[in-house]
Amino acid sequence: MSAAAEDRDYRELLARMYAARRFGMRLELDRMVACLDRLGRPQSRFAAVAQVAGTNGKGSTAAFTESVLRAAGLRTGLYSSPHLSRLTERFRVSGEELAPAALLEADRAVASAAGAAGIELTFFERLTAMAVLAFAERGVEVAVLEVGLGGRLDATTAVGAGVAAVTGVALDHQEHLGSTLAEIAREKAGIFRAGQGAVVGASGEPEAVALLCDEARRAGVAALTVVDVGAIAAVPAPLGLAGAHQPANAACALAVIDHLAARLARPISGEERARGLASCRLPGRFEQVASSPAIIIDGAHNPQAARAVAGALRRVAAARRVLVLAVSSDKDAAAIAGALAGCVDEVVVTATAHERAMPVEELAAAALEAAPGLRRAPDTAAALALARGLAGPDGLVLVAGSLFLAGEARVILCGDRADPSPISDPLP
């Protein structure tokens, strides 16, 4: 296919997906079930499905899981969200991003099936159905699905997974999932089903672990693995994803692999596991993208994630540390700034071009207590330029607070291809 034809296909795909945003975010399962039924239940063509939920660490855990499966010689599909700079990042078959033409073809089939069933799919439901269909048609053996929001009523739950993991629970998205850890845990644990292999990870608040285990047992899972300090200590080094918080995610992934291997009746060796963990890559997760000064990008977008990144940053030597901070308008900006500001010498606040970005002055007001001497920059490019100058050649710049910021920073610093116009999951 010519570059012009691929560009045309991609622009058509983006236009169709942008139009789907008008249906907002509706957490239900009936529409997805009906659409997948009209498509002939493509999920039945997978040998196994793993579903990964959690407040933090679900993207890393899903990526580690897929990488190990691929190292073991299995044909994999990885569906993740949100994307950093282009929609196609969400869909990977055997580690390769799907081509726009493949996704457009899947979208046309999904739109036809939904229309025949008389239903209107939301943006995320449509993407999920596209992923399942595209993966099935490309001979994927094991699909790894990262939950979008919550779990109980997330579109990925309609697919039906033989193995389900919740990496952990912390306070985030309270307006949708509940105001307490117990309420959020119930929503996340809603992915557990009778007969499943289930995993409860260690990447959330410790008090939520018992809540998740109770919900898993109440659902009637066939086998439950709880990731503990012993499992984390046993994770082989090195890991392809940096940060002191990643061994917990890798341990959760290895527990998922145990359950998948049992269901596939296919052993996955220690060497394959180690190779998969070491070769795993996931942009925007404590990722160093430059030197002199060093620049580390992390999408930490809630207080617990920010605390984990701060802990990892303290282990990195640097003459001077500078934080570039941008936050979405629905996040706890003061808590995120409070977690990160204590491990840096300077803070630069900015705003992304995304529609959900918190304005610079509003973020500055929220972060002022944690960083009284903070500086302001109008956009990501200006913030990066200012931070680099403040850090100096022997310093370090941390770019954090939003996955949208991570995406913009990677476009500027790494030359990532970006969508011609930003598109993301709509607000409810």
C-alpha positions in Angstrom: 0.0 0.0 0.0 1.3 3.5 -0.8 2.0 6.0 1.9 -0.8 8.2 0.5 -3.3 5.3 0.7 -2.2 4.5 4.2 -2.5 8.1 5.3 -6.0 8.3 3.7 -7.1 5.1 5.6 -5.7 6.4 8.8 -7.5 9.7 8.5 -10.8 7.9 7.7 -10.3 5.7 10.8 -9.7 8.7 13.0 -12.8 10.5 11.6 -14.9 7.4 12.3 -13.5 7.1 15.8 -14.0 10.7 16.6 -17.6 10.4 15.5 -18.1 7.5 18.0 -17.1 9.8 20.9 -20.5 11.5 20.7 -21.9 8.5 22.6 -19.7 9.4 25.6 -18.7 6.8 28.2 -21.4 4.3 29.3 -20.2 1.5 31.5 -22.4 -1.5 30.5 -21.8 -4.9 29.0 -24.9 -5.6 26.9 -23.9 -3.7 23.9 -20.5 -5.3 23.7 -21.9 -8.8 24.1 -24.5 -8.2 21.4 -21.9 -6.8 19.0 -19.4 -9.7 19.6 -22.3 -12.2 19.0 -23.1 -10.5 15.7 -19.4 -10.8 14.7 -19.5 -14.6 15.4 -17.8 -14.4 18.8 -14.3 -13.9 17.5 -12.9 -14.3 21.0 -13.7 -18.0 20.8 -10.9 -18.3 18.3 -8.2 -17.5 20.9 -6.6 -20.3 22.9 -6.7 -18.1 26.0 -7.5 -14.6 27.1 -5.9 -12.7 30.0 -7.5 -9.5 31.3 -5.6 -7.0 33.5 -7.2 -4.4 35.7 -5.9 -2.1 38.5 -5.4 1.5 39.5 -1.7 1.5 38.7 0.6 -1.0 37.0 -1.9 -2.6 34.7 -0.2 -1.3 31.5 3.2 -2.6 32.7 1.7 -5.9 33.9 -0.1 -6.5 30.6 3.1 -5.6 28.6 5.3 -7.9 30.7 2.7 -10.7 30.2 2.6 -10.3 26.5 6.4 -10.1 26.2 6.8 -13.4 28.1 4.2 -15.1 26.0 5.9 -13.9 22.8 9.3 -15.0 24.1 7.7 -18.4 24.6 6.8 -18.5 20.9 3.1 -17.8 21.1 1.3 -15.5 18.7 0.0 -12.6 20.9 -2.4 -9.7 20.8 -2.0 -6.8 23.2 -4.8 -4.3 23.6 -3.9 -1.3 25.8 -5.1 2.2 26.6 -4.8 5.1 26.5 -2.4 5.7 23.7 0.4 8.3 24.0 0.4 10.0 20.5 -1.4 7.8 18.0 -4.5 5.6 18.1 -2.8 2.6 16.5 -0.5 2.2 19.6 -3.4 0.4 21.3 -3.3 -2.6 19.1 -0.3 -4.9 18.8 0.1 -8.4 17.2 3.3 -10.2 18.2 4.7 -6.9 19.3 3.9 -5.1 16.0 1.5 -2.1 15.9 -1.4 -2.9 13.6 -1.6 -1.0 10.3 -4.3 1.6 9.9 -5.8 -0.4 7.0 -6.3 -3.4 9.2 -8.0 -1.4 11.9 -10.2 0.4 9.4 -11.3 -3.0 8.0 -12.1 -4.2 11.5 -14.0 -0.9 12.3 -16.2 -1.3 9.2 -17.1 -4.9 10.3 -17.8 -3.7 13.8 -19.9 -0.8 12.6 -21.9 -3.2 10.4 -22.4 -5.7 13.2 -23.5 -3.0 15.7 -25.9 -1.5 13.2 -27.4 -4.9 12.5 -27.9 -5.4 16.2 -29.5 -1.9 16.5 -26.9 -0.7 19.0 -24.6 2.3 19.2 -21.2 1.5 20.6 -19.2 4.0 22.6 -15.6 5.0 21.6 -13.9 2.4 23.9 -16.4 -0.3 23.1 -15.8 0.1 19.4 -12.1 0.0 19.9 -12.3 -3.1 22.0 -14.5 -4.9 19.5 -12.1 -3.9 16.7 -9.2 -5.3 18.8 -10.9 -8.7 19.3 -11.9 -9.0 15.7 -8.5 -7.9 14.3 -6.6 -10.2 16.7 -8.8 -13.2 15.8 -8.4 -12.7 12.1 -4.6 -12.6 12.5 -4.3 -15.9 14.2 -3.6 -14.6 17.7 -3.3 -17.5 20.2 -3.4 -15.5 23.4 -5.0 -12.1 23.8 -3.9 -9.8 26.6 -6.5 -7.1 27.3 -5.9 -4.1 29.5 -9.0 -2.8 31.2 -9.9 0.7 30.3 -11.8 1.9 33.5 -12.9 0.0 36.5 -13.5 -3.6 35.5 -17.0 -4.9 36.4 -18.6 -3.1 33.4 -15.6 -2.4 31.3 -15.9 -3.4 27.6 -13.0 -5.8 27.9 -15.0 -7.8 30.5 -17.6 -8.8 27.8 -14.8 -10.7 26.0 -14.6 -13.3 28.7 -11.1 -14.1 30.1 -9.8 -17.4 31.4 -7.3 -15.5 33.5 -7.9 -12.2 35.3 -5.6 -10.0 37.3 -6.1 -6.9 39.4 -2.7 -5.3 40.0 -3.9 -3.3 43.0 -6.3 -0.6 44.0 -5.7 3.1 45.0 -7.9 6.2 44.9 -8.5 7.4 41.4 -11.5 8.0 39.2 -13.6 8.2 42.3 -16.4 10.0 40.4 -17.0 6.8 38.4 -15.8 4.0 40.6 -16.6 5.0 44.2 -15.2 7.2 46.9 -13.5 4.6 49.1 -11.0 1.8 48.5 -13.6 -0.8 49.2 -16.0 0.6 46.6 -13.2 0.8 44.0 -11.9 -2.6 44.9 -15.4 -4.1 44.2 -15.5 -2.4 40.8 -12.0 -3.6 39.9 -12.7 -7.1 41.2 -15.8 -7.3 39.0 -13.6 -8.8 36.3 -13.3 -12.0 38.4 -15.6 -14.9 37.2 -16.3 -18.4 38.3 -13.8 -20.9 37.1 -11.1 -18.4 36.3 -7.5 -18.3 37.2 -7.2 -15.1 39.3 -4.3 -12.9 40.4 -4.2 -10.2 43.0 -1.2 -8.0 42.7 0.9 -5.8 45.0 0.9 -2.5 43.1 -1.9 -0.9 45.1 -2.7 0.1 48.7 -1.9 -2.9 51.0 -5.3 -2.7 52.7 -7.1 -3.3 49.4 -5.5 -6.8 49.0 -7.9 -8.6 51.4 -10.9 -6.8 49.8 -9.8 -8.1 46.3 -9.2 -11.6 47.6 -12.6 -11.7 49.2 -14.3 -10.6 46.0 -12.4 -13.2 44.0 -13.4 -16.0 46.3 -17.0 -14.7 46.3 -17.0 -14.9 42.4 -15.9 -18.5 42.6 -12.6 -18.3 40.9 -10.9 -21.7 40.3 -7.5 -20.7 41.6 -6.2 -17.5 43.2 -2.7 -16.3 43.4 -1.8 -13.4 45.7 1.5 -11.6 44.8 3.6 -11.2 48.0 7.1 -10.0 48.9 8.5 -13.4 48.2 7.2 -13.5 44.6 8.5 -9.9 44.0 11.9 -10.9 45.4 12.0 -13.9 43.0 11.6 -11.8 39.9 14.6 -12.3 37.7 16.7 -9.4 36.7 17.1 -7.4 34.5 13.7 -6.0 33.6 13.0 -4.1 30.4 11.0 -1.5 32.3 12.9 0.7 34.8 11.9 1.7 38.3 11.8 0.2 41.7 8.0 -0.3 41.4 8.3 -2.6 38.3 9.3 -5.9 40.1 5.8 -5.9 41.6 4.2 -5.6 38.2 6.6 -8.3 36.8 5.6 -10.6 39.6 2.0 -10.1 38.8 2.7 -10.9 35.2 4.5 -14.1 36.1 1.5 -15.2 38.2 -0.7 -14.6 35.2 1.7 -16.6 33.1 1.4 -19.5 35.5 -2.3 -19.6 35.1 -2.1 -19.2 31.3 0.4 -22.0 31.0 -1.9 -24.3 33.0 -4.8 -23.5 30.8 -2.8 -23.9 27.6 -1.3 -27.1 28.9 2.0 -25.6 27.7 5.0 -25.1 30.0 6.7 -21.7 29.8 10.3 -22.1 30.9 12.3 -19.9 33.3 14.5 -18.9 30.5 11.5 -17.8 28.4 10.1 -15.9 31.3 13.4 -14.1 32.0 13.9 -13.2 28.3 10.4 -11.9 28.0 10.7 -9.7 31.1 14.1 -8.3 30.0 13.0 -7.5 26.5 9.7 -5.8 27.5 9.3 -2.3 26.3 6.5 0.2 27.1 6.9 3.9 26.3 6.3 6.5 28.9 6.9 4.3 32.0 10.0 5.7 33.8 11.6 5.8 30.4 14.9 7.6 29.8 14.8 9.2 26.4 17.8 11.6 26.5 21.0 12.4 28.3 22.9 15.6 29.3 20.6 16.3 30.9 19.0 13.0 31.4 15.2 13.1 30.7 12.9 10.5 32.2 9.2 10.3 31.1 6.5 8.7 33.2 2.8 9.0 32.8 2.2 9.0 36.6 -1.3 10.5 36.8 -2.5 9.8 40.3 -1.0 10.3 43.8 0.0 6.6 44.3 1.7 6.4 40.9 3.4 9.7 41.6 4.8 8.4 44.9 6.1 5.3 43.2 7.9 7.5 40.6 9.3 9.7 43.3 10.7 6.6 45.0 12.3 5.4 41.8 13.7 8.9 41.0 15.5 9.1 44.4 17.6 6.2 43.3 18.9 8.0 40.2 22.0 10.1 40.7 21.9 13.7 39.3 23.5 17.0 40.1 20.1 18.8 39.9 16.6 17.5 39.3 13.8 19.4 37.6 10.2 18.3 37.3 8.0 19.2 34.3 4.4 18.7 35.5 1.1 18.7 33.6 -2.1 17.2 35.0 -5.5 16.5 33.6 -8.4 18.5 35.0 -10.1 15.6 36.7 -7.0 14.6 38.8 -5.8 15.5 42.3 -3.1 17.9 41.2 -2.1 19.0 44.7 -1.5 15.4 45.8 0.4 14.6 42.6 2.6 17.7 42.9 3.1 17.0 46.6 4.4 13.5 45.9 6.8 14.6 43.2 8.0 18.0 44.3 9.9 16.7 47.3 12.4 14.8 45.2 13.3 17.6 42.8 15.0 21.0 43.0 12.8 22.9 40.6 9.2 22.5 39.3 8.0 23.7 35.9 4.2 23.5 35.5 2.6 23.5 32.0 -0.5 22.3 30.1 -0.8 19.9 27.2 -2.8 20.6 24.1 -5.4 18.0 25.2 -9.0 19.0 25.9 -8.8 17.6 29.4 -5.6 19.5 30.4 -5.7 21.5 33.6 -4.8 25.2 32.8 -1.4 26.3 33.8 -2.5 28.9 36.4 -5.0 26.4 38.0 -2.2 23.8 38.2 0.2 26.4 39.6 -2.3 27.3 42.3 -2.7 23.6 43.2 1.0 22.9 43.3 2.2 26.1 45.0 2.2 24.7 48.5 4.4 21.8 47.5 6.6 23.9 45.2 6.6 27.6 46.3 9.2 28.6 43.7 7.6 26.8 40.8 7.9 28.2 37.3 5.3 28.3 34.5 5.6 27.4 30.8 2.7 27.8 28.3 3.2 24.4 26.6 5.2 21.2 26.6 7.9 22.3 24.2 8.5 25.5 26.3 8.5 23.6 29.5 11.1 21.1 28.2 13.4 23.9 27.0 13.1 25.7 30.3 13.7 22.5 32.4 16.7 21.5 30.4 18.3 24.8 31.0 17.5 24.6 34.7 18.9 21.1 35.0 22.2 21.7 33.2 24.2 19.0 31.4 24.7 16.9 34.6 21.2 17.2 35.8 17.9 15.3 35.3 14.5 16.3 34.0 11.4 14.2 35.1 8.4 14.7 32.8 5.3 13.4 34.7 1.7 13.9 35.8 -0.2 12.8 32.6 0.0 10.3 29.9 -1.0 13.1 27.5 2.2 14.9 28.6 4.2 11.8 28.1 2.9 11.5 24.6 3.7 15.1 23.7 7.1 14.9 25.2 7.9 11.7 23.2 6.8 13.4 20.0 9.2 16.3 20.7 12.1 14.3 22.1 11.9 11.0 20.2 10.2 12.0 17.0 7.2 9.8 17.6 4.6 9.9 14.9 1.5 11.7 16.2 -2.1 11.7 15.0 -2.9 14.7 12.9 -5.4 15.8 15.6 -5.5 14.4 19.1 -8.2 11.9 19.9 -8.8 10.2 23.2 -11.4 8.5 25.3 -14.3 11.0 25.9 -15.3 12.3 29.2 -18.6 10.9 30.5 
